[in-house]
Amino acid sequence: DYDEFDWLCDKAQLPRVPELFRGPPSLAAFDALLERQSDEAKRNGVEADDNLAEGVVIRAVPMAKDSFGDWLIIKHKSER
């Protein structure tokens, strides 16, 4: 599961994208994530006020597959 993956990455000192939200899905919650500064940009030394996240990747826990056998993952992008 994701928590085990997270633990293994930390133990191996492997970089990964940050987990920004864990909870019931809603459009309001996902939109709010787009209005925050990008954690990845901060890690790369960019801290401008207008440095907002361009999008977030959303996935179910536990992971699920569609009828074609592909993982269900959503990219929610800002209109900006």
Secondary structure, DSSP 4 states (H G I P E B T S, - for coil): -HHHHHHHHHHHT---PPP---SS--HHHHHHHHTSB-HHHHHTT---TT-B--EEEEE-SS--B-TTS-B-EEEEE---
